[in-house]
Amino acid sequence: MYAPNDNSAPRGLREWWMSPPRSGMRLIINPWEYRHLRAAARIHIAGGIILGCLALVTLTFGGADAKTYLWTTVFLAPAMVNLAFAFWLLSVGRSQVAGT
């Protein structure tokens, strides 16, 4: 693959980052995540579920004060972002399979 005289390896960070062919909003996806869209989506879904469970536990056992609601929001906001990003990764993967 990368023989001693092979010049096909990416030279530098910019070429490594741009190595997969993609365009538009897909450029903001990390190259590893772009090459493994479904695995990255599963990781984000698992993280979102864990953060959602932490928010539920905090809300259940925290009491009825503002500090409890603040910590619940601290856990719940990244959970929603993780789940939304995972849905987007899956939709990008579906559009690649369809060829559009």
Backbone hydrogen bonds, N-H to C=O, Kabsch-Sander energy under -0.5 kcal/mol:
donor,donor_aa,acceptor,acceptor_aa,energy
3,A,1,M,-0.7
6,D,3,A,-1.7
12,G,10,P,-0.8
15,E,11,R,-0.6
16,W,12,G,-1.6
17,W,13,L,-2.7
18,M,14,R,-1.9
19,S,16,W,-1.0
22,R,20,P,-0.6
26,R,23,S,-1.5
27,L,24,G,-1.6
28,I,25,M,-1.4
29,I,26,R,-1.2
34,Y,30,N,-2.5
35,R,31,P,-2.0
36,H,32,W,-1.5
37,L,34,Y,-0.6
40,A,36,H,-2.4
41,A,37,L,-2.4
42,R,38,R,-2.2
43,I,39,A,-2.0
44,H,40,A,-2.3
45,I,41,A,-2.5
46,A,42,R,-2.5
47,G,43,I,-2.4
48,G,44,H,-2.5
49,I,45,I,-2.4
50,I,46,A,-2.5
51,L,47,G,-2.5
52,G,48,G,-2.3
53,C,49,I,-2.4
54,L,50,I,-2.3
55,A,51,L,-2.1
56,L,52,G,-2.2
57,V,53,C,-2.7
58,T,54,L,-2.4
59,L,55,A,-2.5
60,T,56,L,-2.3
61,F,57,V,-2.6
62,G,58,T,-1.4
69,Y,65,D,-1.5
70,L,66,A,-2.3
71,W,67,K,-2.3
72,T,68,T,-2.3
73,T,69,Y,-2.0
74,V,70,L,-2.2
75,F,71,W,-1.7
76,L,72,T,-2.6
77,A,73,T,-2.5
79,A,75,F,-1.1
80,M,76,L,-2.2
81,V,77,A,-2.1
82,N,78,P,-2.7
83,L,79,A,-2.3
84,A,80,M,-2.4
85,F,81,V,-2.6
86,A,82,N,-2.3
87,F,83,L,-2.1
88,W,84,A,-2.1
89,L,85,F,-2.5
90,L,86,A,-2.3
91,S,87,F,-2.1
92,V,88,W,-2.3
93,G,89,L,-2.4
94,R,90,L,-2.1
95,S,91,S,-2.0
96,Q,92,V,-1.7
97,V,93,G,-1.7
98,A,94,R,-1.9
99,G,95,S,-0.9
100,T,95,S,-1.8
